[in-house]
Each structure stands twice: as structure tokens, then as C-alpha cells.
Amino acid sequence: MKLLVLGGTAFVGRHIVEAARARGHEVTIFHRGKTNKHVFPDLEKIIGERDSDLAPLANRTWDAVIDTSAYLPRVVERSARLLAERVAHYTFVSSVSVYKSFATIGMTENAPRAVIAEPLPDVINADTYGAMKARCERAAANHFPGRLLVVRPGIIVGPYDYTGRFAYWPRRVAEGGAVLAPGEPTHPLQVIDARDLAAWMIARIEVTEAGLYNATGPFEPLTWGTFLEECQRVTKSAADLVWAPDMLLRGEGVTGADLPLWVPATPDSAGFYTVSSAKARAAGLVLRPLGDSLTDVLASSQGTTGMARTREAEVLRRLTGV
Ligand SMILES: NC(=O)c1ccc[n+]([C@@H]2O[C@H](COP(=O)([O-])OP(=O)(O)OC[C@H]3O[C@@H](n4cnc5c(N)ncnc54)[C@H](OP(=O)(O)O)[C@@H]3O)[C@@H](O)[C@H]2O)c1
């Protein structure tokens, strides 16, 4: 197939390009030439700013377009309108954040989406991200009715992840000592490896699938306790996990930026890490073991994030009195 990827050089898009190539597809990448401009030197690259000038895409045809890089509805509107006549199929990489509430456990694709009032903001932040992605989905659907695949991933992990969120945990556990662990070991967690997501998306695009899919992992419920034990196993670490209740962490001013992936348990967030991917699984999504993602992330260069060891030690001292 001839595929156009809007984005494709940072993380998720880069894995999608790799998965498409592995299946023998001919890929064109459209981006501004800012992020990792030297990757994929042998692929056709079209340089442009999708928010203001899509002219470089005019008069071209592709079998399918994969949009990994849109956060603003007007940006999706522009590309979907331009490509509707010349591309058969559109895939939009959305997010589980489109859902209105996470009070429900095991949410399926039918759960209500967040809404946002007009005029739409120009800025994407934690408060607007989900509702704006929901509007992006609608913009794509307007121009590709019946030929739109919307994929809503949860937290995506793997090599090239520039956030460093997932890598914080195996790295921290590998360092050993007392590790500040958030909440309770029974609290849920979900992550999906970008490579599994990408391979599955390409397979769905090959059969011109239309519809909505959550994409989270693993299929069997994962807890923070099991996750950190897996970090210990993979890194052969004897680190001590010191679990700190959400309320105490909040009292210390600890945030999700300090302890990446931590979502304090509240009635409204209880379902965040329990979104159902049963539909994607039935449609062929295959997930690698968590330990493989941890191993590969440790071996690849990633961004760093999370709390400094000195601050972690201070919080531990105050919480445990040791
Ligand atoms: N990470 C997660 O846990 C997670 C979870 C759920 C959903 N998602 C979704 O997954 C997607 C992942 O993003 P990613 O960054 O990994 O994708 P990516 O496709 O690998 O990287 C973003 C690409 O977009 C290009 N780009 C950015 N702004 C552009 C513009 N104005 N015009 C043209 N090209 C532009 C960048 O290149 P240039 O800078 O050179 O233009 C880069 O190639 C997002 O849609 C996000 O909402 C992520």
C-alpha cells in the first residue's frame, strides 16, 4: 500500500512507519523537518506545517493516511478535508483521554466522550487535551464517514519514548535502595508497547478497517505491585518498595511529574487504568510481555523525568521517619 503518515519521526509515529515498512508498504512522511529529521533517510519526506500549509500534499494520492500528530480539531479538519477525495482511508491516533469520566471500571468504546465549549482553545494542556482529541475525531469523521479508523491508546511505552515516564521506574528500581512507590500495590496500571500498537494498526489498515478501538494493555489486569516487581526482576534489583498512600504523597506535594504514571485514586479516576481493549484483542491485537518492554526501554536512550533522588529521600524520611 501507499501510506502517508502525518508525523512519524518522534515516537509512536516512528514505530508506525517502521511497522509499515516491515510489511513492505511504501511510506511518505509529512512533517516540519524539526524532529529527528535524519531518521528514515530512504523514505519520501514532504516538509510542511500542517496547521497552515498543506499545499505540498495537494495533487497526490495515497491508499491510506495515518494521522499521529494532531491535537487541534482545525488541524485535523484541514488535512481530512484536503485528503478526502484522494485518499481512501484515514486513521486517527486519538487517546483514551477522550472519555468524559473515568469513574467507570472497564470502559468500552461506547462510553461518552468529553465535550468542550466553543470557542475552542488554542492551547492544549491537561485540561483540554482529551476533549480536543474528541473534537479531532469528529473532524476526521466528517470527511471520512465509514472509512475512518480511530485508535484510542492508553499510556504508550517503548523505545523512542521521549517522555521517559515508563523508563523512570526500571531505572529507579535498578538503582536500588528504598524506592518511593505510589499508592497501593493493588492499584491498577495499563501500558501498551508502541511496537505492538503499531503492528496491529498497520494490520487493520491493510484490511481498511473502520471504527473505534481502545488500545491498552496488558489484557490481564496489571497492578502497580506487579509492575514494580517486574522492574525488580528485569533489573535483578533488591530495591525495597516503600508504598506511600496517595493522600500522604499529595500532602508532600508529590505529583505525577515526580512519580511518573501515578494517578491518585479518586472516584473520578478509578477507571483510568482499567479501559477495556477487548474489542482490539478480538481484532488481532497481540501484546508482548511487560518484561520485554522494560528490557528494551532500559537498553534504549530515553528522556529522563521523575523526582530527584535527594527529594525522594526527603519524602521517604518524612513518611517513614527513617
Ligand atoms: N504517548 C502516549 O502515551 C500517548 C497516549 C495516547 C495517545 N497518544 C497520541 O499518540 C500520538 C503520538 O505522538 P508522537 O509524538 O509519538 O508521534 P510522532 O508521529 O512519532 O511524532 C510527531 C510528529 O509530528 C510532526 N509534527 C508535529 N507538529 C507538526 C506540524 N505542525 N506540522 C507537521 N508535522 C508536525 C513531528 O515532526 P516535526 O516536529 O519535524 O514537525 C513528528 O514527526 C499523539 O497523537 C498523541 O495524542 C500518545
The ligand as a MOL file (V3000), in Angstrom:
LIG
                    3D

  0  0  0     0  0            999 V3000
M  V30 BEGIN CTAB
M  V30 COUNTS 48 52 0 0 0
M  V30 BEGIN ATOM
M  V30 1 N 2.4880 8.8900 24.3830 0
M  V30 2 C 1.3760 8.3970 24.8840 0
M  V30 3 O 1.3620 7.7670 25.9580 0
M  V30 4 C 0.0780 8.5760 24.1230 0
M  V30 5 C -1.0710 8.0140 24.6490 0
M  V30 6 C -2.2710 8.1240 23.9290 0
M  V30 7 C -2.2770 8.7920 22.7130 0
M  V30 8 N -1.1370 9.3600 22.2480 0 CHG=1
M  V30 9 C -1.1960 10.0340 20.9470 0
M  V30 10 O -0.1890 9.4450 20.1390 0
M  V30 11 C 0.3280 10.4260 19.2450 0
M  V30 12 C 1.7810 10.2770 19.4860 0
M  V30 13 O 2.5900 11.3060 19.1320 0
M  V30 14 P 4.1400 11.1290 18.7950 0
M  V30 15 O 4.7490 12.4560 19.1100 0
M  V30 16 O 4.7230 9.9540 19.4130 0 CHG=-1
M  V30 17 O 4.0120 10.9400 17.2100 0
M  V30 18 P 5.0870 11.0090 16.0600 0
M  V30 19 O 4.3360 10.9850 14.7830 0
M  V30 20 O 6.1500 9.9950 16.2440 0
M  V30 21 O 5.7540 12.4550 16.2630 0
M  V30 22 C 5.1070 13.6630 15.9890 0
M  V30 23 C 5.4010 14.0430 14.5400 0
M  V30 24 O 4.6120 15.1100 14.1150 0
M  V30 25 C 5.4070 16.0630 13.4280 0
M  V30 26 N 4.7400 17.3500 13.6270 0
M  V30 27 C 4.4700 17.9490 14.8250 0
M  V30 28 N 3.8400 19.1120 14.6260 0
M  V30 29 C 3.6880 19.2400 13.2790 0
M  V30 30 C 3.1130 20.2390 12.4460 0
M  V30 31 N 2.5520 21.3370 12.9730 0
M  V30 32 N 3.1130 20.0550 11.1050 0
M  V30 33 C 3.6840 18.9390 10.5650 0
M  V30 34 N 4.2390 17.9670 11.3060 0
M  V30 35 C 4.2520 18.1170 12.6380 0
M  V30 36 C 6.7770 15.9320 14.0980 0
M  V30 37 O 7.8280 16.3020 13.2970 0
M  V30 38 P 8.3120 17.8560 13.2100 0
M  V30 39 O 8.4850 18.3250 14.6260 0
M  V30 40 O 9.5830 17.7730 12.4380 0
M  V30 41 O 7.2310 18.5750 12.5010 0
M  V30 42 C 6.8340 14.4190 14.3060 0
M  V30 43 O 7.2530 13.7850 13.1100 0
M  V30 44 C -0.3420 11.7380 19.5750 0
M  V30 45 O -1.4250 11.9300 18.6790 0
M  V30 46 C -0.9020 11.5180 20.9910 0
M  V30 47 O -2.1060 12.2380 21.2260 0
M  V30 48 C 0.0430 9.2640 22.9210 0
M  V30 END ATOM
M  V30 BEGIN BOND
M  V30 1 1 1 2
M  V30 2 2 2 3
M  V30 3 1 2 4
M  V30 4 1 4 5
M  V30 5 2 4 48
M  V30 6 2 5 6
M  V30 7 1 6 7
M  V30 8 2 7 8
M  V30 9 1 8 9
M  V30 10 1 8 48
M  V30 11 1 9 10
M  V30 12 1 9 46
M  V30 13 1 10 11
M  V30 14 1 11 12
M  V30 15 1 11 44
M  V30 16 1 12 13
M  V30 17 1 13 14
M  V30 18 2 14 15
M  V30 19 1 14 16
M  V30 20 1 14 17
M  V30 21 1 17 18
M  V30 22 2 18 19
M  V30 23 1 18 20
M  V30 24 1 18 21
M  V30 25 1 21 22
M  V30 26 1 22 23
M  V30 27 1 23 24
M  V30 28 1 23 42
M  V30 29 1 24 25
M  V30 30 1 25 26
M  V30 31 1 25 36
M  V30 32 1 26 27
M  V30 33 1 26 35
M  V30 34 2 27 28
M  V30 35 1 28 29
M  V30 36 1 29 30
M  V30 37 2 29 35
M  V30 38 1 30 31
M  V30 39 2 30 32
M  V30 40 1 32 33
M  V30 41 2 33 34
M  V30 42 1 34 35
M  V30 43 1 36 37
M  V30 44 1 36 42
M  V30 45 1 37 38
M  V30 46 2 38 39
M  V30 47 1 38 40
M  V30 48 1 38 41
M  V30 49 1 42 43
M  V30 50 1 44 45
M  V30 51 1 44 46
M  V30 52 1 46 47
M  V30 END BOND
M  V30 END CTAB
M  END
